[in-house]
Amino acid sequence: MKIEYITIDAGQRFDAVMPEIPTNSIINKTVTGCGATYAEINAPRHSVIIEPNVPVIEGKMKKHPQILGVFEGVTTEDIIDFLNTNYNDGYLKIMTTPESFPKVRSAMVQTHTDMHGEWFMLFDECERTIQDAGYRGSITLPMDDFFRCKQKAMVSATPIIPSDPRFEQQGFTMKILRPTYDHKPKMLLIHTNNTVGWVRTLMGQVKGKGHPLCIFLNSTDTIHRMICTYKIEKRCKVFCSYESVKKLRKRDFSRAYSSLEELDEINFFTSRFFSAVDIELPTTACVLIVTDLSFAAHTVIDPTTEAVQIVGRFRNGVEDAAHIFSTNKEMPCKSREEIATRLEECEAVYKQVLQIEASGAGCDTRAQALEGMDYKRFMNADGTRNWFMWDNAYDDERIKQYYTDAELVREEYAKAFHTDCAEHIYPLSDCDRLQRINPRLKMKDLFREIVRQLEILEQNRTWNEYYFLREEIQSQVPMMVDAYYALGAAEIERHNYNMNAIGKQIQENESQQLLTSEKVCGEVYDRLKTGDKLPVCAVNRFMNDLIMRFGIPYRKKVTAKMIGIYFEYRDVRTNKQRFIELGKRII
């Protein structure tokens, strides 16, 4: 693809250097928020602008009420009314999600509107057509119509060059804005094996400074786990998809929203809000990106696309930005060549099945075989290759590869940011935290794991996470923690992690502690003296009465020999009657 460079100065808007977005171009605007979408909204032509998510459209509609936003809930009839009512009143602007684009196309067909010949189609934040395709195949629904349009373009501050041959066939040009000033933002990179601990640390550092904390983490489950761990239910909001909102509300967390609302002290955002959305605040924000591979591998972030977009959401700027991330050198990754070989082999098999001649029941069998093949996701409805799905497979593996080594993450970040780097490896990690809630562990194995972690924790009492972790483990497995601090690791090992035996041992120890308490010993020594000679039955009654009066939970049989806790003694027989003669005090 041919590449052209266009310079842009500090403070210049997009339309100052490119008055109109040219057709058959992919615009790399380099700088977020410079006004490319604004330029098309105000361009003197009819436009269909495709945005990746609903919040983007809602935000643009508030600023530009002439726009018709099309997403779930907006009908084809609504679009027809818009076209019929406004067509002669100036240039029309329709902004739609990819999933709702078929409604736009249907409305234009029904109103005999020549979308392909008279309208300009703009794909905004175009890298999402590749990055989201793996879990959201519908994002490429408008592509065939896009290539049929005479006037069309893609735009983003972080585009990924697609491999679809139609770009080359139609003579697309990559136009790159090249800033004449230092446009790279700052980013603190913290590589750690304990992301939960470090998020807690940074929360403490920004608390009370007057800047909202915005945490970008693409895992609703991990977000909910953090909220519960930090006990911040009343101090935070979560911005995520509508489905995730429903999931969180089923877990009794009601402060979740699928559209942008007023921010709270702490705010979590999933990928729905990573790009295109304008977050306008009266002050700067503290931005925190989190990648936690132990809980969710899909929390990896591409430094040169997603991280750039995240920092660029804040129109009033960013006070501080940091990315806390873990790595996994064992994470399986494939090279581009390996992926291409595998996909080509799968495609060959798919096409062979597709070409099998069949009739009647045979056609159903062939259809079932095709439907069951995973490669079906990589094909378009017309049987052609879905190039965006192939690009997605390449892109996923490219990003995963970075997170096998912290240095690879740092190198990639350095392409788009000025970075400061820190490394914090701790004695207990996110993986250890995961083991504590591992449902596959048998009770004895879980007990052994808890003891191991508590031993490590006690050897690192100066660690700033010591009290947080001890409290967290206590809340998860209170009986095991109590047993550890009551008996110690060696005694628990001696009982082979058997909770029943350990429970009995703890009760016995507690009884022993009560029996030797100052109050009980005072009672014994007030009533009994060295040299006393008492019948065994009297000593038995004395010990039973002592245990009853002081409420000591003694579970074993009470005998006269228990007087040995307090005195040395010897058995004496006189006229066939057994006596106990008390010797020197022991306590």
LONU-984899 format. One record per residue (C-alpha): residue number from 0; residue in one letter; x, y, z. Coordinates in steps of 0.02 Angstrom, whole numbers, plus 50000, padded with zeros to 5 digits. Layout:
<recs>
k,r,u,v,w
NUM,a,X,Y,Z .
...
</recs>
This chain:
<recs>
k,r,u,v,w
0,m,50000,50000,50000 .
1,k,50065,50172,49953 .
2,i,50109,50283,50102 .
3,e,50098,50473,50111 .
4,y,50153,50582,50258 .
5,i,50069,50744,50310 .
6,t,50141,50854,50447 .
7,i,50033,50922,50588 .
8,d,50088,51055,50713 .
9,a,50049,51065,50897 .
10,g,49872,51131,50921 .
11,q,49822,51104,50740 .
12,r,49658,51016,50705 .
13,f,49635,50879,50579 .
14,d,49537,50986,50455 .
15,a,49679,51113,50453 .
16,v,49795,50989,50369 .
17,m,49664,50883,50280 .
18,p,49507,50985,50239 .
19,e,49418,50830,50176 .
20,i,49452,50646,50205 .
21,p,49501,50577,50035 .
22,t,49418,50423,49966 .
23,n,49507,50255,49960 .
24,s,49621,50301,50104 .
25,i,49668,50235,50275 .
26,i,49705,50385,50384 .
27,n,49831,50361,50524 .
28,k,49801,50521,50621 .
29,t,49936,50470,50749 .
30,v,49865,50588,50881 .
31,t,49701,50548,50967 .
32,g,49568,50682,50983 .
33,c,49629,50791,50840 .
34,g,49456,50800,50761 .
35,a,49450,50678,50614 .
36,t,49275,50616,50655 .
37,y,49221,50795,50689 .
38,a,49285,50842,50516 .
39,e,49177,50709,50432 .
40,i,49024,50756,50534 .
41,n,49041,50932,50466 .
42,a,49097,50885,50290 .
43,p,48982,50944,50147 .
44,r,48923,50771,50095 .
45,h,48808,50632,50155 .
46,s,48901,50513,50271 .
47,v,48880,50344,50353 .
48,i,49004,50336,50496 .
49,i,49032,50165,50574 .
50,e,49085,50168,50757 .
51,p,49140,50015,50856 .
52,n,49024,50037,51006 .
53,v,48864,50122,51064 .
54,p,48944,50240,51194 .
55,v,49042,50326,51056 .
56,i,48883,50361,50958 .
57,e,48790,50422,51112 .
58,g,48931,50543,51150 .
59,k,48935,50612,50972 .
60,m,48745,50632,50967 .
61,k,48752,50743,51122 .
62,k,48876,50858,51036 .
63,h,48799,50847,50862 .
64,p,48609,50829,50874 .
65,q,48593,50823,50684 .
66,i,48665,50647,50686 .
67,l,48552,50495,50678 .
68,g,48626,50364,50792 .
69,v,48584,50186,50745 .
70,f,48605,50044,50870 .
71,e,48495,49920,50962 .
72,g,48321,49992,50985 .
73,v,48327,50103,50830 .
74,t,48221,50025,50693 .
75,t,48232,50023,50503 .
76,e,48073,50129,50503 .
77,d,48161,50260,50609 .
78,i,48299,50271,50479 .
79,i,48173,50281,50336 .
80,d,48084,50425,50424 .
81,f,48252,50514,50447 .
82,l,48295,50495,50262 .
83,n,48123,50549,50199 .
84,t,48108,50697,50318 .
85,n,48282,50771,50306 .
86,y,48350,50728,50134 .
87,n,48324,50903,50062 .
88,d,48381,50996,50218 .
89,g,48568,50982,50198 .
90,y,48693,50843,50218 .
91,l,48638,50691,50317 .
92,k,48746,50603,50445 .
93,i,48709,50428,50504 .
94,m,48818,50350,50637 .
95,t,48795,50164,50666 .
96,t,48871,50013,50750 .
97,p,48927,49873,50633 .
98,e,48788,49760,50700 .
99,s,48654,49889,50658 .
100,f,48722,49929,50485 .
101,p,48604,49805,50397 .
102,k,48458,49915,50456 .
103,v,48541,50066,50374 .
104,r,48566,49970,50212 .
105,s,48386,49906,50214 .
106,a,48317,50082,50242 .
107,m,48420,50150,50097 .
108,v,48361,50013,49982 .
109,q,48179,50045,50029 .
110,t,48197,50234,50002 .
111,h,48297,50210,49840 .
112,t,48445,50302,49919 .
113,d,48606,50273,49823 .
114,m,48722,50238,49969 .
115,h,48859,50162,49860 .
116,g,48861,50305,49736 .
117,e,48814,50462,49834 .
118,w,48864,50432,50016 .
119,f,49035,50433,50098 .
120,m,49068,50285,50213 .
121,l,49194,50307,50354 .
122,f,49253,50165,50467 .
123,d,49311,50250,50628 .
124,e,49437,50166,50746 .
125,c,49467,50044,50605 .
126,e,49590,49932,50698 .
127,r,49441,49862,50792 .
128,t,49384,49773,50633 .
129,i,49537,49664,50661 .
130,q,49559,49665,50850 .
131,d,49376,49625,50890 .
132,a,49340,49504,50748 .
133,g,49388,49349,50848 .
134,y,49247,49367,50974 .
135,r,49134,49484,50874 .
136,g,49121,49424,50696 .
137,s,48979,49545,50662 .
138,i,49101,49692,50666 .
139,t,49142,49659,50483 .
140,l,48960,49655,50425 .
141,p,48976,49821,50329 .
142,m,49136,49773,50235 .
143,d,49059,49715,50071 .
144,d,48957,49876,50059 .
145,f,49111,49975,50111 .
146,f,49207,49913,49958 .
147,r,49057,49944,49844 .
148,c,49052,50128,49894 .
149,k,49137,50250,49775 .
150,q,49183,50362,49922 .
151,k,49253,50278,50075 .
152,a,49395,50282,50201 .
153,m,49455,50214,50366 .
154,v,49528,50317,50507 .
155,s,49613,50291,50674 .
156,a,49759,50355,50777 .
157,t,49816,50173,50785 .
158,p,49766,50082,50625 .
159,i,49824,49907,50583 .
160,i,49854,49878,50397 .
161,p,49729,49746,50341 .
162,s,49775,49604,50224 .
163,d,49610,49601,50127 .
164,p,49667,49612,49943 .
165,r,49524,49730,49900 .
166,f,49622,49874,49980 .
167,e,49762,49850,49853 .
168,q,49643,49814,49710 .
169,q,49551,49979,49739 .
170,g,49711,50078,49758 .
171,f,49700,50126,49942 .
172,t,49832,50244,50011 .
173,m,49893,50253,50191 .
174,k,49901,50435,50242 .
175,i,50001,50462,50402 .
176,l,49997,50623,50503 .
177,r,50172,50658,50566 .
178,p,50174,50777,50716 .
179,t,50311,50909,50714 .
180,y,50315,50905,50904 .
181,d,50342,50774,51040 .
182,h,50169,50696,51052 .
183,k,50214,50542,51154 .
184,p,50129,50534,51325 .
185,k,50213,50465,51481 .
186,m,50180,50291,51546 .
187,l,50241,50204,51705 .
188,l,50264,50019,51673 .
189,i,50256,49907,51827 .
190,h,50299,49724,51798 .
191,t,50243,49619,51946 .
192,n,50184,49447,51996 .
193,n,50056,49526,52114 .
194,t,49942,49642,52015 .
195,v,49807,49643,52149 .
196,g,49932,49708,52277 .
197,w,50000,49841,52162 .
198,v,49828,49904,52111 .
199,r,49790,49922,52296 .
200,t,49953,50020,52319 .
201,l,49915,50142,52177 .
202,m,49737,50164,52239 .
203,g,49810,50223,52403 .
204,q,49930,50342,52316 .
205,v,49795,50434,52217 .
206,k,49660,50435,52352 .
207,g,49611,50609,52405 .
208,k,49709,50700,52269 .
209,g,49554,50758,52174 .
210,h,49585,50657,52016 .
211,p,49466,50513,51973 .
212,l,49554,50346,51956 .
213,c,49508,50260,51792 .
214,i,49556,50076,51784 .
215,f,49551,49991,51614 .
216,l,49536,49803,51633 .
217,n,49454,49690,51505 .
218,s,49380,49561,51622 .
219,t,49216,49587,51715 .
220,d,49252,49439,51829 .
221,t,49422,49509,51879 .
222,i,49345,49681,51907 .
223,h,49213,49609,52022 .
224,r,49344,49508,52116 .
225,m,49447,49665,52143 .
226,i,49297,49765,52203 .
227,c,49259,49630,52333 .
228,t,49441,49611,52383 .
229,y,49467,49798,52408 .
230,k,49292,49824,52484 .
231,i,49259,49975,52373 .
232,e,49080,49936,52321 .
233,k,49018,50110,52372 .
234,r,49168,50205,52300 .
235,c,49171,50141,52121 .
236,k,49076,50120,51959 .
237,v,49097,49995,51818 .
238,f,49073,50040,51634 .
239,c,49052,49886,51526 .
240,s,48937,49799,51400 .
241,y,48752,49779,51434 .
242,e,48777,49591,51459 .
243,s,48912,49623,51588 .
244,v,48799,49748,51676 .
245,k,48669,49611,51697 .
246,k,48802,49490,51759 .
247,l,48864,49612,51892 .
248,r,48688,49653,51950 .
249,k,48654,49467,51975 .
250,r,48804,49473,52092 .
251,d,48722,49615,52190 .
252,f,48833,49752,52117 .
253,s,48715,49886,52051 .
254,r,48837,50024,52003 .
255,a,48872,49956,51828 .
256,y,48829,50050,51668 .
257,s,48835,50016,51482 .
258,s,48837,50203,51441 .
259,l,48952,50338,51504 .
260,e,48889,50420,51665 .
261,e,48965,50541,51789 .
262,l,49124,50462,51856 .
263,d,49154,50412,52036 .
264,e,49314,50411,52141 .
265,i,49364,50243,52063 .
266,n,49302,50187,51891 .
267,f,49327,50024,51797 .
268,f,49314,50014,51607 .
269,t,49309,49861,51495 .
270,s,49360,49860,51311 .
271,r,49192,49936,51260 .
272,f,49266,50102,51319 .
273,f,49447,50080,51263 .
274,s,49432,50183,51103 .
275,a,49332,50324,51021 .
276,v,49234,50375,51177 .
277,d,49266,50554,51234 .
278,i,49282,50563,51424 .
279,e,49268,50745,51472 .
280,l,49309,50790,51651 .
281,p,49334,50954,51744 .
282,t,49505,50892,51797 .
283,t,49639,50773,51735 .
284,a,49621,50587,51770 .
285,c,49737,50455,51841 .
286,v,49739,50311,51718 .
287,l,49782,50133,51766 .
288,i,49788,49988,51642 .
289,v,49790,49813,51716 .
290,t,49846,49651,51636 .
291,d,49823,49501,51752 .
292,l,49870,49341,51661 .
293,s,49837,49229,51810 .
294,f,49650,49268,51811 .
295,a,49614,49317,51629 .
296,a,49732,49296,51482 .
297,h,49623,49412,51377 .
298,t,49673,49562,51485 .
299,v,49830,49583,51377 .
300,i,49840,49757,51301 .
301,d,49925,49807,51140 .
302,p,50045,49949,51188 .
303,t,50043,50034,51018 .
304,t,49855,50029,50987 .
305,e,49745,49997,51139 .
306,a,49857,50087,51266 .
307,v,49870,50239,51151 .
308,q,49681,50242,51131 .
309,i,49649,50225,51318 .
310,v,49759,50373,51364 .
311,g,49681,50472,51222 .
312,r,49504,50456,51292 .
313,f,49527,50600,51414 .
314,r,49498,50766,51328 .
315,n,49562,50866,51477 .
316,g,49720,50763,51487 .
317,v,49795,50633,51602 .
318,e,49878,50670,51769 .
319,d,49970,50503,51777 .
320,a,49963,50343,51676 .
321,a,50026,50172,51727 .
322,h,50012,49994,51664 .
323,i,50026,49857,51795 .
324,f,50058,49692,51707 .
325,s,50111,49515,51739 .
326,t,50198,49399,51616 .
327,n,50200,49213,51581 .
328,k,50351,49142,51491 .
329,e,50257,48978,51470 .
330,m,50111,49057,51376 .
331,p,50093,48964,51211 .
332,c,50117,49078,51060 .
333,k,50123,49042,50874 .
334,s,50223,49133,50742 .
335,r,50138,49214,50593 .
336,e,50204,49075,50482 .
337,e,50134,48939,50597 .
338,i,49964,49022,50599 .
339,a,49962,49042,50410 .
340,t,50007,48859,50385 .
341,r,49872,48799,50504 .
342,l,49737,48911,50430 .
343,e,49783,48862,50251 .
344,e,49769,48678,50297 .
345,c,49600,48707,50382 .
346,e,49539,48807,50232 .
347,a,49587,48668,50113 .
348,v,49490,48540,50215 .
349,y,49340,48658,50229 .
350,k,49335,48684,50040 .
351,q,49350,48497,50008 .
352,v,49197,48464,50116 .
353,l,49107,48611,50033 .
354,q,49137,48535,49860 .
355,i,49070,48363,49904 .
356,e,48924,48326,49789 .
357,a,48772,48271,49887 .
358,s,48584,48267,49878 .
359,g,48442,48238,50000 .
360,a,48502,48182,50171 .
361,g,48681,48197,50108 .
362,c,48662,48385,50093 .
363,d,48608,48395,50275 .
364,t,48757,48291,50327 .
365,r,48876,48403,50230 .
366,a,48797,48558,50305 .
367,q,48814,48486,50480 .
368,a,48997,48445,50447 .
369,l,49033,48623,50388 .
370,e,48937,48698,50534 .
371,g,49039,48596,50657 .
372,m,49208,48651,50587 .
373,d,49296,48787,50686 .
374,y,49364,48859,50524 .
375,k,49189,48913,50475 .
376,r,49223,49072,50576 .
377,f,49360,49115,50452 .
378,m,49245,49110,50301 .
379,n,49118,49237,50238 .
380,a,48938,49188,50202 .
381,d,48977,49183,50015 .
382,g,49116,49054,50041 .
383,t,49262,49176,50024 .
384,r,49400,49199,50150 .
385,n,49368,49319,50293 .
386,w,49533,49413,50290 .
387,f,49492,49509,50448 .
388,m,49479,49347,50546 .
389,w,49649,49294,50480 .
390,d,49720,49463,50532 .
391,n,49641,49441,50702 .
392,a,49728,49274,50725 .
393,y,49895,49354,50681 .
394,d,49862,49503,50794 .
395,d,49810,49400,50946 .
396,e,49970,49298,50940 .
397,r,50077,49454,50912 .
398,i,50009,49534,51070 .
399,k,50020,49374,51174 .
400,q,50203,49357,51126 .
401,y,50245,49522,51212 .
402,y,50181,49457,51379 .
403,t,50300,49310,51384 .
404,d,50440,49431,51431 .
405,a,50429,49600,51519 .
406,e,50567,49669,51409 .
407,l,50461,49639,51253 .
408,v,50318,49739,51331 .
409,r,50438,49881,51373 .
410,e,50511,49883,51198 .
411,e,50339,49893,51118 .
412,y,50283,50032,51236 .
413,a,50437,50134,51194 .
414,k,50372,50151,51015 .
415,a,50222,50255,51073 .
416,f,50263,50320,51248 .
417,h,50399,50396,51356 .
418,t,50415,50258,51485 .
419,d,50476,50236,51662 .
420,c,50495,50055,51713 .
421,a,50486,49965,51880 .
422,e,50496,49781,51930 .
423,h,50415,49713,52088 .
424,i,50420,49525,52115 .
425,y,50344,49468,52280 .
426,p,50350,49308,52385 .
427,l,50164,49276,52354 .
428,s,50092,49304,52181 .
429,d,49929,49314,52086 .
430,c,49948,49128,52049 .
431,d,49954,49092,52235 .
432,r,49796,49194,52257 .
433,l,49715,49090,52120 .
434,q,49763,48929,52207 .
435,r,49669,48982,52363 .
436,i,49505,48983,52266 .
437,n,49544,48835,52154 .
438,p,49386,48726,52157 .
439,r,49483,48575,52094 .
440,l,49591,48562,52249 .
441,k,49540,48430,52375 .
442,m,49521,48490,52554 .
443,k,49685,48414,52613 .
444,d,49781,48487,52465 .
445,l,49702,48658,52494 .
446,f,49752,48650,52678 .
447,r,49931,48606,52629 .
448,e,49933,48754,52507 .
449,i,49864,48875,52637 .
450,v,49997,48821,52763 .
451,r,50132,48844,52631 .
452,q,50073,49020,52593 .
453,l,50057,49068,52776 .
454,e,50234,49007,52808 .
455,i,50296,49120,52668 .
456,l,50192,49264,52734 .
457,e,50262,49246,52911 .
458,q,50438,49248,52842 .
459,n,50398,49416,52759 .
460,r,50308,49513,52896 .
461,t,50384,49678,52838 .
462,w,50300,49663,52666 .
463,n,50170,49801,52646 .
464,e,50044,49670,52588 .
465,y,50066,49564,52746 .
466,y,49910,49621,52841 .
467,f,49801,49633,52685 .
468,l,49845,49456,52631 .
469,r,49828,49383,52805 .
470,e,49654,49460,52819 .
471,e,49608,49401,52644 .
472,i,49663,49222,52677 .
473,q,49574,49227,52846 .
474,s,49411,49276,52761 .
475,q,49429,49137,52631 .
476,v,49476,48989,52744 .
477,p,49456,49045,52926 .
478,m,49468,48872,53004 .
479,m,49631,48833,52916 .
480,v,49708,48999,52964 .
481,d,49653,48979,53145 .
482,a,49728,48804,53147 .
483,y,49893,48868,53079 .
484,y,49911,49003,53210 .
485,a,49851,48885,53348 .
486,l,49963,48737,53308 .
487,g,50095,48788,53180 .
488,a,50147,48703,53019 .
489,a,50241,48556,53098 .
490,e,50094,48502,53207 .
491,i,49972,48515,53062 .
492,e,50091,48409,52957 .
493,r,50101,48282,53099 .
494,h,49912,48265,53092 .
495,n,49922,48243,52902 .
496,y,49809,48394,52871 .
497,n,49660,48300,52944 .
498,m,49538,48433,53001 .
499,n,49451,48321,53127 .
500,a,49612,48271,53212 .
501,i,49675,48450,53207 .
502,g,49513,48514,53280 .
503,k,49527,48393,53426 .
504,q,49708,48444,53453 .
505,i,49660,48628,53457 .
506,q,49522,48594,53584 .
507,e,49644,48495,53691 .
508,n,49770,48637,53682 .
509,e,49637,48765,53727 .
510,s,49582,48659,53875 .
511,q,49762,48643,53931 .
512,q,49784,48832,53921 .
513,l,49628,48860,54027 .
514,l,49677,48729,54152 .
515,t,49844,48816,54178 .
516,s,49774,48992,54179 .
517,e,49812,49105,54326 .
518,k,49633,49104,54387 .
519,v,49616,48914,54387 .
520,c,49788,48887,54464 .
521,g,49745,49012,54602 .
522,e,49588,48911,54644 .
523,v,49685,48747,54648 .
524,y,49826,48812,54758 .
525,d,49703,48897,54876 .
526,r,49617,48731,54911 .
527,l,49759,48607,54896 .
528,k,49932,48609,54975 .
529,t,50094,48512,54962 .
530,g,50083,48364,55081 .
531,d,49894,48343,55067 .
532,k,49840,48161,55059 .
533,l,49673,48140,54972 .
534,p,49568,47991,54917 .
535,v,49572,47964,54730 .
536,c,49384,47985,54721 .
537,a,49399,48155,54807 .
538,v,49530,48212,54682 .
539,n,49416,48153,54541 .
540,r,49271,48255,54612 .
541,f,49384,48405,54636 .
542,m,49444,48403,54454 .
543,n,49267,48377,54384 .
544,d,49203,48520,54491 .
545,l,49348,48631,54436 .
546,i,49314,48599,54250 .
547,m,49126,48627,54272 .
548,r,49141,48789,54371 .
549,f,49266,48869,54251 .
550,g,49177,48807,54093 .
551,i,49332,48722,54024 .
552,p,49290,48626,53861 .
553,y,49381,48468,53912 .
554,r,49328,48324,53800 .
555,k,49428,48180,53873 .
556,k,49386,48077,54026 .
557,v,49424,48171,54187 .
558,t,49537,48070,54306 .
559,a,49628,48102,54468 .
560,k,49793,48096,54373 .
561,m,49753,48269,54303 .
562,i,49810,48338,54470 .
563,g,49983,48310,54395 .
564,i,49957,48473,54299 .
565,y,49979,48567,54464 .
566,f,50078,48453,54583 .
567,e,50204,48317,54582 .
568,y,50114,48171,54663 .
569,r,50124,47987,54709 .
570,d,49996,47850,54731 .
571,v,49978,47785,54908 .
572,r,49878,47633,54967 .
573,t,49815,47622,55147 .
574,n,49703,47479,55201 .
575,k,49665,47440,55018 .
576,q,49607,47619,54988 .
577,r,49697,47724,54856 .
578,f,49759,47898,54901 .
579,i,49854,48033,54809 .
580,e,49989,48122,54907 .
581,l,50031,48295,54837 .
582,g,50211,48345,54817 .
583,k,50296,48502,54752 .
584,r,50196,48631,54652 .
585,i,50230,48627,54465 .
586,i,50158,48795,54410 .
</recs>
